[in-house]
């Protein structure tokens, strides 16, 4: 008689069950994010009347008409260029300022450091929409409305608190002995940050830059409020102006295609910098 296989031991069985649950949970979580993206891709290839209608036989009858119509409009290209300029400058300036502020909060022991850092964290709880009116009045008084520079400064201000928090955690995770060795070798603060600490805090800086880029690339209300010159509109504002047919009738097929165009840089950047992004968010959570 053939020998029967013994059932798996208790710990091994628990490991398999746990692994199965992790896989099932990961697949379900992935579907939550992937299904809307796939639906957006499908809708971008459909005419506007098919998008707003109930699913029928034309649901998978796709074409490139919407994308050709978008690329034939000069205002969309201007919106893309404006968004690229604003988002890139915002990302670089935010990462630079957050690096300096994060190093100061993490390594300099000055009076009131905890209170000041607490105030930075409190600003994370205040949405900029709640203070949009005084922000507009202040920027208008400084003649920074209808200006890409003013929009960049606005985005940097809004995104800086979270990025300072990330960079402060990144510098906190760096052992103090590394700085002591650099000081012994004659390195100043700027030289140490640029040469010695840069590889160690690069994930945090990449996280700050990516966060600021994505936030400014997709932001709509601030750009709509501070910009009235159509030649300065960013891509989200330009996409809202995509209308065809009767007055007020929006072509949702064009909007879906425009959303896919706006989505491409976000997906590419996130996939390219994913390992830095995850490591940057986790920096400071475990100290060795």
Backbone as CSV, one residue per row, in Angstrom:
resi,resn,N_x,N_y,N_z,CA_x,CA_y,CA_z,C_x,C_y,C_z
1,UNK,0.859,-1.199,0.000,0.000,0.000,0.000,0.884,1.233,0.000
2,UNK,0.542,2.134,-0.882,1.361,3.353,-0.970,1.216,4.161,0.296
3,UNK,2.345,4.733,0.672,2.349,5.542,1.888,1.613,6.854,1.637
4,UNK,0.752,7.228,2.544,0.013,8.500,2.427,0.863,9.644,2.950
5,UNK,0.733,10.789,2.263,1.496,11.971,2.669,0.878,12.592,3.908
6,UNK,1.712,12.898,4.835,1.239,13.534,6.062,0.844,14.973,5.783
7,UNK,-0.198,15.472,6.422,-0.584,16.886,6.213,0.516,17.812,6.677
8,UNK,0.599,18.990,6.130,1.663,19.920,6.523,1.595,20.240,8.009
9,UNK,2.752,20.484,8.551,2.840,20.830,9.964,2.135,22.156,10.230
10,UNK,1.854,22.424,11.510,1.115,23.621,11.891,1.740,24.909,11.419
11,UNK,2.999,25.212,11.752,3.616,26.476,11.312,3.691,26.606,9.802
12,UNK,3.993,25.478,9.110,4.084,25.541,7.649,2.720,25.815,7.036
13,UNK,1.684,25.201,7.592,0.339,25.436,7.089,-0.082,26.890,7.317
14,UNK,0.236,27.427,8.479,-0.088,28.825,8.756,0.622,29.759,7.794
15,UNK,1.873,29.417,7.440,2.626,30.237,6.497,1.967,30.228,5.119
16,UNK,1.512,29.057,4.673,0.859,28.970,3.367,-0.452,29.745,3.360
17,UNK,-1.235,29.622,4.425,-2.500,30.351,4.501,-2.249,31.857,4.490
18,UNK,-1.247,32.285,5.251,-0.926,33.702,5.307,-0.457,34.206,3.947
19,UNK,0.360,33.408,3.274,0.842,33.794,1.947,-0.310,33.879,0.955
20,UNK,-1.237,32.930,1.035,-2.397,32.964,0.140,-3.242,34.201,0.378
21,UNK,-3.440,34.530,1.660,-4.216,35.723,1.981,-3.524,36.987,1.471
22,UNK,-2.190,37.030,1.578,-1.447,38.179,1.067,-1.627,38.317,-0.439
23,UNK,-1.560,37.186,-1.148,-1.704,37.228,-2.610,-3.102,37.683,-2.999
24,UNK,-4.112,37.111,-2.341,-5.490,37.495,-2.658,-5.721,38.968,-2.344
25,UNK,-5.236,39.415,-1.177,-5.386,40.825,-0.830,-4.664,41.734,-1.799
26,UNK,-3.450,41.332,-2.232,-2.701,42.145,-3.189,-3.406,42.233,-4.530
27,UNK,-3.988,41.111,-4.987,-4.704,41.115,-6.264,-5.936,42.011,-6.189
28,UNK,-6.682,41.913,-5.095,-7.870,42.753,-4.941,-7.498,44.235,-4.867
29,UNK,-6.417,44.543,-4.125,-5.979,45.941,-4.049,-5.517,46.446,-5.412
30,UNK,-4.832,45.585,-6.178,-4.387,45.988,-7.513,-5.573,46.249,-8.427
31,UNK,-6.623,45.427,-8.300,-7.796,45.633,-9.144,-8.466,46.970,-8.863
32,UNK,-8.434,47.403,-7.596,-9.043,48.683,-7.242,-8.393,49.819,-8.019
33,UNK,-7.084,49.710,-8.278,-6.369,50.767,-8.988,-6.318,50.518,-10.489
34,UNK,-6.258,49.256,-10.904,-6.074,48.954,-12.322,-7.381,49.108,-13.097
35,UNK,-8.498,48.677,-12.509,-9.773,48.723,-13.231,-10.144,50.142,-13.652
36,UNK,-10.051,51.158,-12.783,-10.352,52.526,-13.267,-9.425,52.992,-14.384
37,UNK,-8.151,52.592,-14.319,-7.229,52.974,-15.395,-7.633,52.324,-16.716
38,UNK,-7.972,51.041,-16.666,-8.404,50.353,-17.888,-9.696,50.959,-18.426
39,UNK,-10.609,51.313,-17.530,-11.855,51.924,-17.968,-11.603,53.285,-18.609
40,UNK,-10.671,54.041,-18.040,-10.325,55.335,-18.644,-9.717,55.147,-20.035
41,UNK,-8.874,54.128,-20.194,-8.299,53.859,-21.509,-9.376,53.496,-22.526
42,UNK,-10.332,52.673,-22.109,-11.405,52.281,-23.020,-12.270,53.489,-23.375
43,UNK,-12.629,54.279,-22.374,-13.473,55.443,-22.637,-12.775,56.466,-23.525
44,UNK,-11.456,56.561,-23.425,-10.739,57.537,-24.246,-10.810,57.221,-25.731
45,UNK,-11.113,55.980,-26.076,-11.227,55.608,-27.484,-12.646,55.582,-27.994
46,UNK,-13.597,56.055,-27.193,-15.001,56.035,-27.577,-15.499,57.447,-27.884
47,UNK,-16.452,57.583,-28.804,-17.073,58.903,-29.031,-17.830,59.360,-27.795
48,UNK,-18.100,60.639,-27.727,-18.759,61.197,-26.555,-20.121,60.610,-26.298
49,UNK,-20.917,60.319,-27.353,-22.251,59.780,-27.140,-22.211,58.358,-26.605
50,UNK,-21.150,57.615,-26.910,-21.021,56.257,-26.384,-20.621,56.293,-24.910
51,UNK,-19.814,57.280,-24.535,-19.360,57.377,-23.152,-20.527,57.604,-22.207
52,UNK,-21.466,58.469,-22.586,-22.582,58.813,-21.698,-23.747,57.851,-21.822
53,UNK,-23.695,56.937,-22.795,-24.790,55.987,-22.989,-24.530,54.713,-22.206
54,UNK,-25.555,53.908,-22.044,-25.408,52.611,-21.395,-24.560,51.693,-22.264
55,UNK,-23.783,50.785,-21.662,-22.933,49.880,-22.457,-23.759,49.073,-23.453
56,UNK,-23.301,49.060,-24.691,-23.971,48.284,-25.737,-22.915,47.676,-26.638
57,UNK,-23.302,47.333,-27.860,-22.382,46.684,-28.775,-21.243,47.565,-29.228
58,UNK,-21.347,48.879,-29.047,-20.284,49.790,-29.465,-19.240,50.023,-28.375
59,UNK,-19.376,49.329,-27.248,-18.504,49.598,-26.104,-17.041,49.369,-26.451
60,UNK,-16.741,48.335,-27.232,-15.356,48.022,-27.588,-15.012,48.457,-29.010
61,UNK,-15.842,49.308,-29.594,-15.551,49.856,-30.921,-14.704,51.113,-30.730
62,UNK,-13.382,50.914,-30.638,-12.468,51.984,-30.246,-11.778,52.590,-31.459
63,UNK,-11.320,53.838,-31.287,-10.588,54.529,-32.346,-9.669,55.570,-31.702
64,UNK,-8.855,56.210,-32.561,-7.914,57.233,-32.104,-8.427,58.640,-32.389
65,UNK,-9.739,58.764,-32.666,-10.286,60.057,-33.061,-10.110,61.096,-31.952
66,UNK,-10.373,60.707,-30.725,-10.271,61.660,-29.611,-8.843,62.159,-29.424
67,UNK,-7.888,61.252,-29.535,-6.491,61.659,-29.360,-6.039,62.566,-30.496
68,UNK,-6.477,62.283,-31.714,-6.123,63.159,-32.831,-6.754,64.529,-32.655
69,UNK,-7.993,64.556,-32.159,-8.655,65.848,-31.950,-7.948,66.665,-30.871
70,UNK,-7.458,66.000,-29.837,-6.746,66.712,-28.769,-5.427,67.260,-29.272
71,UNK,-4.664,66.415,-29.989,-3.340,66.840,-30.447,-3.418,67.901,-31.531
72,UNK,-4.587,68.086,-32.132,-4.749,69.126,-33.151,-5.094,70.482,-32.540
73,UNK,-5.254,70.548,-31.224,-5.649,71.795,-30.586,-4.431,72.454,-29.946
74,UNK,-4.078,73.659,-30.376,-2.878,74.335,-29.844,-2.955,74.606,-28.351
75,UNK,-4.164,74.867,-27.821,-4.258,75.178,-26.388,-3.866,73.986,-25.517
76,UNK,-4.064,72.784,-26.029,-3.659,71.598,-25.263,-2.137,71.518,-25.203
77,UNK,-1.474,71.792,-26.322,-0.013,71.788,-26.323,0.539,72.878,-25.413
78,UNK,-0.097,74.056,-25.421,0.333,75.102,-24.497,0.120,74.676,-23.055
79,UNK,-1.000,74.013,-22.798,-1.253,73.519,-21.448,-0.229,72.493,-21.002
80,UNK,0.177,71.614,-21.925,1.192,70.612,-21.590,2.520,71.283,-21.268
81,UNK,2.915,72.238,-22.106,4.184,72.942,-21.872,4.143,73.701,-20.552
82,UNK,3.051,74.408,-20.290,2.937,75.150,-19.034,2.965,74.208,-17.833
83,UNK,2.280,73.087,-17.930,2.264,72.129,-16.824,3.642,71.539,-16.588
84,UNK,4.367,71.237,-17.664,5.721,70.689,-17.516,6.623,71.705,-16.818
85,UNK,6.577,72.951,-17.273,7.423,73.991,-16.661,7.083,74.163,-15.190
86,UNK,5.807,74.321,-14.893,5.385,74.560,-13.511,5.703,73.359,-12.628
87,UNK,5.423,72.153,-13.093,5.609,70.958,-12.268,7.084,70.668,-12.027
88,UNK,7.910,70.796,-13.056,9.338,70.512,-12.889,9.988,71.526,-11.958
89,UNK,9.707,72.809,-12.171,10.287,73.834,-11.300,9.785,73.664,-9.868
90,UNK,8.507,73.365,-9.706,7.960,73.132,-8.371,8.633,71.958,-7.694
91,UNK,8.827,70.864,-8.422,9.444,69.672,-7.836,10.875,69.952,-7.392
92,UNK,11.657,70.608,-8.253,13.056,70.882,-7.917,13.164,71.862,-6.750
93,UNK,12.380,72.938,-6.785,12.463,73.938,-5.719,11.953,73.375,-4.396
94,UNK,10.893,72.595,-4.439,10.364,72.001,-3.213,11.349,71.020,-2.611
95,UNK,11.953,70.168,-3.440,12.928,69.202,-2.923,14.138,69.912,-2.330
96,UNK,14.581,71.001,-2.966,15.738,71.741,-2.458,15.433,72.374,-1.106
97,UNK,14.322,73.090,-1.024,13.968,73.753,0.235,13.657,72.739,1.335
98,UNK,12.987,71.657,0.982,12.671,70.630,1.979,13.929,69.955,2.497
99,UNK,14.932,69.791,1.635,16.195,69.205,2.081,16.884,70.092,3.107
100,UNK,16.949,71.381,2.831,17.581,72.306,3.777,16.805,72.368,5.093
101,UNK,15.485,72.488,4.999,14.677,72.574,6.216,14.706,71.263,6.992
102,UNK,14.650,70.145,6.277,14.698,68.854,6.950,16.004,68.625,7.674
103,UNK,17.102,69.055,7.076,18.396,68.923,7.744,18.451,69.805,8.983
104,UNK,17.903,71.004,8.893,17.903,71.894,10.050,17.090,71.333,11.201
105,UNK,15.909,70.808,10.910,15.070,70.244,11.968,15.675,68.963,12.554
106,UNK,16.382,68.202,11.749,16.903,66.921,12.217,18.227,67.054,12.953
107,UNK,19.087,68.001,12.545,20.466,68.004,13.048,20.819,69.239,13.876
108,UNK,20.060,70.311,13.774,20.379,71.515,14.530,19.507,71.578,15.785
109,UNK,20.153,71.686,16.950,19.410,71.774,18.191,19.196,73.210,18.613
110,UNK,18.181,73.863,18.087,17.912,75.254,18.436,16.645,75.327,19.293
111,UNK,16.514,76.398,20.010,15.384,76.577,20.917,14.079,76.715,20.116
112,UNK,13.073,75.983,20.553,11.776,76.026,19.883,11.688,75.141,18.663
113,UNK,12.648,74.239,18.486,12.635,73.390,17.298,11.380,72.518,17.257
114,UNK,11.033,71.918,18.401,9.855,71.069,18.437,8.572,71.824,18.144
115,UNK,8.443,73.017,18.705,7.241,73.819,18.474,7.144,74.236,17.008
116,UNK,8.269,74.647,16.445,8.261,75.087,15.053,7.935,73.931,14.114
117,UNK,8.507,72.754,14.403,8.195,71.590,13.562,6.736,71.188,13.744
118,UNK,6.221,71.334,14.954,4.806,71.061,15.167,3.912,71.981,14.359
119,UNK,4.302,73.245,14.242,3.533,74.178,13.408,3.561,73.761,11.946
120,UNK,4.702,73.238,11.503,4.783,72.741,10.125,3.804,71.595,9.921
121,UNK,3.722,70.695,10.900,2.806,69.564,10.780,1.348,70.014,10.848
122,UNK,1.068,71.058,11.638,-0.306,71.552,11.740,-0.799,72.057,10.389
123,UNK,0.094,72.662,9.609,-0.322,73.177,8.296,-0.766,72.058,7.357
124,UNK,-0.331,70.811,7.628,-0.795,69.695,6.809,-2.289,69.457,6.973
125,UNK,-2.844,69.883,8.088,-4.256,69.656,8.369,-5.145,70.746,7.802
126,UNK,-4.563,71.796,7.245,-5.346,72.915,6.712,-5.341,72.835,5.192
127,UNK,-6.455,72.481,4.561,-6.487,72.454,3.087,-6.391,73.859,2.521
128,UNK,-5.665,73.993,1.421,-5.480,75.331,0.867,-6.793,75.913,0.368
129,UNK,-7.785,75.055,0.085,-9.077,75.587,-0.358,-9.723,76.449,0.720
130,UNK,-9.400,76.153,2.001,-9.999,76.927,3.087,-9.431,78.337,3.185
131,UNK,-8.245,78.540,2.645,-7.606,79.858,2.721,-7.337,80.405,1.323
132,UNK,-8.127,79.939,0.349,-7.887,80.336,-1.037,-8.120,81.823,-1.256
133,UNK,-9.133,82.383,-0.614,-9.419,83.807,-0.805,-8.297,84.705,-0.289
134,UNK,-7.835,84.541,0.968,-6.702,85.384,1.394,-5.434,85.111,0.593
135,UNK,-5.236,83.869,0.135,-4.081,83.586,-0.708,-4.156,84.383,-2.007
136,UNK,-5.341,84.421,-2.601,-5.495,85.171,-3.845,-5.255,86.661,-3.619
137,UNK,-5.806,87.210,-2.529,-5.612,88.630,-2.243,-4.136,88.953,-2.023
138,UNK,-3.437,88.060,-1.326,-2.022,88.292,-1.075,-1.211,88.222,-2.363
139,UNK,-1.476,87.211,-3.185,-0.739,87.075,-4.438,-1.084,88.205,-5.409
140,UNK,-2.336,88.657,-5.380,-2.712,89.768,-6.249,-2.010,91.044,-5.819
141,UNK,-1.878,91.250,-4.492,-1.162,92.425,-3.999,0.313,92.379,-4.376
142,UNK,0.873,91.172,-4.482,2.278,91.012,-4.869,2.442,90.910,-6.388
143,UNK,1.320,91.048,-7.122,1.322,90.982,-8.593,1.870,89.648,-9.096
144,UNK,1.439,88.592,-8.431,1.855,87.250,-8.821,0.719,86.441,-9.428
145,UNK,-0.465,87.047,-9.581,-1.528,86.369,-10.315,-1.252,86.495,-11.807
146,UNK,-1.860,85.593,-12.574,-1.595,85.534,-14.016,-0.100,85.420,-14.286
147,UNK,0.559,84.570,-13.518,2.000,84.366,-13.656,2.325,82.924,-13.302
148,UNK,3.114,82.288,-14.145,3.550,80.931,-13.834,4.464,80.914,-12.619
149,UNK,5.241,81.992,-12.430,6.091,82.078,-11.240,5.242,82.101,-9.977
150,UNK,4.158,82.880,-9.985,3.272,82.904,-8.831,2.642,81.544,-8.566
151,UNK,2.270,80.836,-9.631,1.696,79.505,-9.464,2.721,78.542,-8.892
152,UNK,3.976,78.654,-9.325,5.036,77.806,-8.777,5.219,78.074,-7.290
153,UNK,5.271,79.343,-6.904,5.428,79.685,-5.486,4.246,79.174,-4.663
154,UNK,3.065,79.250,-5.230,1.880,78.729,-4.536,1.998,77.219,-4.326
155,UNK,2.384,76.488,-5.366,2.512,75.037,-5.242,3.630,74.650,-4.271
156,UNK,4.731,75.380,-4.314,5.830,75.086,-3.379,5.366,75.282,-1.939
157,UNK,4.646,76.354,-1.690,4.156,76.628,-0.339,3.213,75.536,0.146
158,UNK,2.333,75.078,-0.726,1.348,74.072,-0.336,1.998,72.707,-0.103
159,UNK,2.982,72.341,-0.910,3.582,71.013,-0.832,4.761,70.934,0.131
160,UNK,5.279,72.071,0.558,6.494,72.069,1.368,6.335,71.393,2.733
161,UNK,5.234,71.583,3.469,5.156,70.955,4.794,5.329,69.439,4.772
162,UNK,4.643,68.751,3.885,4.792,67.295,3.823,6.207,66.905,3.416
163,UNK,6.788,67.625,2.476,8.136,67.298,2.017,9.174,67.569,3.109
164,UNK,8.961,68.613,3.914,9.849,68.863,5.055,9.754,67.710,6.051
165,UNK,8.554,67.226,6.288,8.361,66.078,7.172,9.122,64.854,6.666
166,UNK,9.047,64.594,5.371,9.747,63.446,4.788,11.254,63.606,4.911
167,UNK,11.767,64.787,4.583,13.214,64.983,4.618,13.744,65.019,6.048
168,UNK,12.965,65.526,6.974,13.394,65.497,8.376,13.546,64.054,8.846
169,UNK,12.606,63.174,8.497,12.718,61.762,8.849,13.912,61.109,8.162
170,UNK,14.169,61.511,6.905,15.304,60.937,6.183,16.619,61.289,6.863
171,UNK,16.789,62.537,7.285,18.027,62.939,7.961,18.105,62.364,9.371
172,UNK,16.971,62.181,10.033,16.981,61.578,11.360,17.505,60.149,11.316
173,UNK,17.290,59.446,10.201,17.725,58.066,10.081,19.216,57.933,9.798
174,UNK,19.897,59.042,9.501,21.337,59.000,9.208,22.114,59.019,10.519
175,UNK,23.005,58.055,10.753,23.788,58.055,12.001,24.648,59.311,12.129
176,UNK,24.741,59.820,13.346,25.535,61.018,13.581,27.016,60.809,13.379
177,UNK,27.478,59.544,13.477,28.906,59.277,13.300,29.382,59.630,11.900
178,UNK,28.496,59.499,10.906,28.884,59.834,9.533,29.173,61.332,9.433
179,UNK,28.352,62.149,10.044,28.595,63.590,10.025,29.867,63.944,10.797
180,UNK,30.083,63.284,11.920,31.292,63.556,12.697,32.544,63.244,11.878
181,UNK,32.524,62.132,11.156,33.678,61.776,10.316,33.889,62.796,9.217
182,UNK,32.790,63.280,8.627,32.914,64.278,7.563,33.472,65.585,8.108
183,UNK,33.038,65.983,9.304,33.557,67.206,9.912,35.049,67.070,10.233
184,UNK,35.449,65.883,10.668,36.869,65.651,10.954,37.704,65.785,9.687
185,UNK,37.137,65.339,8.578,37.847,65.441,7.300,37.810,66.842,6.713
186,UNK,37.158,67.778,7.393,37.155,69.167,6.942,35.987,69.567,6.072
187,UNK,34.960,68.736,5.985,33.805,69.062,5.146,32.872,70.004,5.883
188,UNK,32.433,71.051,5.197,31.448,71.955,5.761,30.045,71.385,5.621
189,UNK,29.070,72.149,6.092,27.695,71.657,6.059,27.206,71.443,4.636
190,UNK,27.424,72.425,3.769,26.966,72.300,2.388,27.676,71.158,1.677
191,UNK,28.970,71.050,1.861,29.727,69.966,1.224,29.266,68.607,1.751
192,UNK,28.972,68.523,3.042,28.564,67.259,3.614,27.197,66.820,3.071
193,UNK,26.263,67.776,2.967,24.946,67.417,2.436,25.045,66.992,0.976
194,UNK,25.833,67.724,0.192,25.911,67.466,-1.240,26.692,66.210,-1.577
195,UNK,27.706,65.887,-0.788,28.596,64.776,-1.143,28.445,63.553,-0.249
196,UNK,28.330,63.771,1.060,28.334,62.650,2.000,26.926,62.126,2.251
197,UNK,25.997,63.024,2.542,24.657,62.601,2.915,23.722,62.421,1.723
198,UNK,24.081,62.967,0.587,23.185,62.896,-0.571,22.788,61.472,-0.939
199,UNK,23.727,60.508,-1.032,23.272,59.148,-1.382,22.354,58.539,-0.331
200,UNK,22.501,58.944,0.931,21.705,58.352,2.004,20.291,58.918,2.055
201,UNK,20.132,60.176,1.668,18.809,60.807,1.730,18.180,60.946,0.342
202,UNK,18.796,60.329,-0.673,18.252,60.419,-2.025,16.828,59.883,-2.123
203,UNK,16.491,58.750,-1.468,15.084,58.316,-1.524,14.115,59.356,-0.989
204,UNK,14.487,60.022,0.106,13.612,61.059,0.639,13.471,62.235,-0.305
205,UNK,14.582,62.668,-0.912,14.525,63.783,-1.866,13.702,63.405,-3.095
206,UNK,13.859,62.161,-3.563,13.063,61.709,-4.708,11.586,61.664,-4.355
207,UNK,11.276,61.263,-3.135,9.883,61.248,-2.686,9.307,62.658,-2.662
208,UNK,10.068,63.606,-2.129,9.603,64.993,-2.073,9.387,65.553,-3.479
209,UNK,10.342,65.306,-4.371,10.213,65.826,-5.740,9.038,65.182,-6.466
210,UNK,8.891,63.865,-6.314,7.794,63.181,-7.003,6.444,63.623,-6.454
211,UNK,6.358,63.764,-5.149,5.101,64.214,-4.537,4.733,65.616,-5.030
212,UNK,5.695,66.517,-5.040,5.420,67.881,-5.486,5.070,67.912,-6.979
213,UNK,5.741,67.092,-7.775,5.452,67.064,-9.211,4.031,66.579,-9.470
214,UNK,3.659,65.456,-8.848,2.327,64.903,-9.082,1.241,65.846,-8.575
215,UNK,1.488,66.470,-7.417,0.485,67.378,-6.862,0.273,68.596,-7.755
216,UNK,1.343,69.154,-8.290,1.217,70.331,-9.145,0.748,69.968,-10.553
217,UNK,1.091,68.782,-11.038,0.680,68.369,-12.374,-0.834,68.174,-12.456
218,UNK,-1.432,67.652,-11.383,-2.854,67.342,-11.403,-3.715,68.418,-10.745
219,UNK,-3.130,69.468,-10.187,-3.902,70.468,-9.452,-4.716,71.336,-10.409
220,UNK,-5.954,71.599,-10.028,-6.858,72.334,-10.911,-7.356,73.651,-10.316
221,UNK,-7.822,73.611,-9.055,-8.497,74.776,-8.483,-7.566,75.974,-8.350
222,UNK,-6.344,75.747,-7.874,-5.412,76.853,-7.732,-5.069,77.480,-9.071
223,UNK,-4.807,76.636,-10.082,-4.493,77.170,-11.408,-5.670,77.929,-11.997
224,UNK,-6.883,77.421,-11.771,-8.062,78.112,-12.286,-8.272,79.451,-11.585
225,UNK,-7.905,79.527,-10.307,-8.119,80.749,-9.525,-7.085,81.817,-9.843
226,UNK,-5.824,81.421,-9.934,-4.746,82.400,-10.060,-4.410,82.750,-11.511
227,UNK,-4.951,82.013,-12.469,-4.656,82.277,-13.878,-5.940,82.639,-14.600
228,UNK,-5.915,83.759,-15.307,-7.036,84.154,-16.160,-6.628,84.276,-17.621
229,UNK,-5.340,84.335,-17.876,-4.832,84.392,-19.243,-4.812,82.978,-19.814
230,UNK,-5.559,82.742,-20.878,-5.678,81.393,-21.436,-4.345,80.854,-21.939
231,UNK,-3.415,81.739,-22.285,-2.111,81.270,-22.767,-1.258,80.706,-21.638
232,UNK,-1.654,80.945,-20.385,-0.911,80.454,-19.230,-1.583,79.259,-18.565
233,UNK,-2.717,78.821,-19.091,-3.435,77.711,-18.471,-2.578,76.453,-18.441
234,UNK,-2.667,75.732,-17.340,-2.016,74.430,-17.249,-2.930,73.370,-17.872
235,UNK,-2.424,72.153,-17.973,-3.160,71.107,-18.672,-4.520,70.807,-18.037
236,UNK,-4.646,70.668,-16.704,-5.981,70.400,-16.150,-7.010,71.468,-16.507
237,UNK,-6.606,72.738,-16.503,-7.550,73.801,-16.854,-7.865,73.750,-18.346
238,UNK,-6.867,73.474,-19.165,-7.108,73.394,-20.607,-8.049,72.255,-20.954
239,UNK,-7.955,71.144,-20.218,-8.826,70.011,-20.505,-10.287,70.329,-20.213
240,UNK,-10.520,71.152,-19.184,-11.898,71.508,-18.856,-12.531,72.326,-19.972
241,UNK,-11.714,73.030,-20.736,-12.233,73.868,-21.812,-12.520,73.092,-23.091
242,UNK,-12.329,71.781,-23.046,-12.615,70.968,-24.226,-14.123,70.791,-24.356
243,UNK,-14.741,71.521,-25.266,-16.182,71.435,-25.476,-16.460,71.425,-26.968
244,UNK,-17.486,70.685,-27.324,-17.932,70.655,-28.703,-19.452,70.657,-28.712
245,UNK,-20.023,71.044,-29.825,-21.463,71.008,-29.957,-22.123,72.222,-29.340
246,UNK,-23.282,72.012,-28.732,-24.061,73.110,-28.172,-23.358,73.695,-26.966
247,UNK,-23.796,74.885,-26.598,-23.191,75.601,-25.467,-23.348,74.774,-24.185
248,UNK,-22.258,74.564,-23.496,-22.292,73.829,-22.241,-22.279,72.332,-22.406
249,UNK,-22.280,71.820,-23.623,-22.263,70.377,-23.840,-20.820,69.902,-23.912
250,UNK,-20.416,69.114,-22.938,-19.032,68.662,-22.838,-18.876,67.337,-23.568
251,UNK,-17.827,67.210,-24.354,-17.504,65.955,-25.020,-16.670,65.109,-24.061
252,UNK,-17.310,64.145,-23.416,-16.620,63.351,-22.413,-15.597,62.398,-23.031
253,UNK,-15.752,62.087,-24.302,-14.735,61.282,-24.970,-13.416,62.028,-25.062
254,UNK,-13.489,63.320,-25.415,-12.286,64.146,-25.455,-11.682,64.312,-24.060
255,UNK,-12.534,64.504,-23.062,-12.024,64.654,-21.704,-11.345,63.381,-21.227
256,UNK,-11.919,62.230,-21.577,-11.297,60.957,-21.192,-9.936,60.798,-21.869
257,UNK,-9.855,61.147,-23.145,-8.573,61.069,-23.836,-7.569,62.045,-23.246
258,UNK,-8.039,63.251,-22.919,-7.140,64.214,-22.285,-6.673,63.749,-20.919
259,UNK,-7.534,63.091,-20.177,-7.131,62.553,-18.879,-6.062,61.478,-19.030
260,UNK,-6.177,60.670,-20.066,-5.154,59.648,-20.311,-3.820,60.304,-20.668
261,UNK,-3.882,61.353,-21.488,-2.649,62.078,-21.825,-2.016,62.661,-20.567
262,UNK,-2.831,63.234,-19.683,-2.308,63.801,-18.438,-1.814,62.719,-17.491
263,UNK,-2.335,61.518,-17.624,-1.972,60.425,-16.730,-0.606,59.832,-17.059
264,UNK,-0.203,59.908,-18.314,1.007,59.213,-18.762,2.249,59.638,-17.983
265,UNK,2.561,60.944,-17.846,3.767,61.310,-17.074,3.719,60.838,-15.630
266,UNK,2.531,60.866,-15.024,2.413,60.430,-13.628,2.748,58.956,-13.488
267,UNK,2.212,58.137,-14.373,2.463,56.698,-14.301,3.930,56.390,-14.577
268,UNK,4.491,57.037,-15.592,5.893,56.779,-15.951,6.824,57.176,-14.816
269,UNK,6.608,58.358,-14.257,7.474,58.819,-13.165,7.329,57.946,-11.931
270,UNK,6.116,57.555,-11.601,5.927,56.738,-10.406,6.574,55.369,-10.572
271,UNK,6.413,54.759,-11.742,7.040,53.448,-11.972,8.554,53.570,-11.948
272,UNK,9.095,54.655,-12.543,10.546,54.822,-12.583,11.131,55.095,-11.203
273,UNK,10.404,55.814,-10.362,10.933,56.213,-9.048,10.249,55.477,-7.899
274,UNK,9.607,54.346,-8.198,8.834,53.674,-7.168,9.691,53.230,-5.984
275,UNK,10.854,52.664,-6.272,11.674,52.160,-5.166,12.182,53.307,-4.295
276,UNK,12.485,54.455,-4.905,12.882,55.614,-4.111,11.700,56.150,-3.307
277,UNK,10.525,56.144,-3.924,9.330,56.683,-3.271,8.981,55.876,-2.018
278,UNK,8.968,54.539,-2.158,8.641,53.682,-1.018,9.691,53.814,0.065
279,UNK,10.975,53.812,-0.325,12.041,53.942,0.664,12.007,55.301,1.348
280,UNK,11.657,56.336,0.599,11.592,57.677,1.191,10.460,57.807,2.188
281,UNK,9.295,57.210,1.880,8.190,57.266,2.826,8.474,56.467,4.088
282,UNK,9.290,55.402,3.951,9.604,54.564,5.111,10.820,55.046,5.878
283,UNK,11.511,56.055,5.376,12.725,56.515,6.046,12.385,57.083,7.408
284,UNK,13.184,56.717,8.373,12.960,57.191,9.736,12.013,56.344,10.535
285,UNK,11.316,55.374,9.890,10.398,54.531,10.628,11.137,53.520,11.493
286,UNK,12.326,53.105,11.030,13.161,52.185,11.787,14.537,52.777,11.901
287,UNK,15.039,52.929,13.084,16.356,53.514,13.293,17.311,52.434,13.756
288,UNK,18.467,52.374,13.059,19.430,51.360,13.393,20.423,51.846,14.406
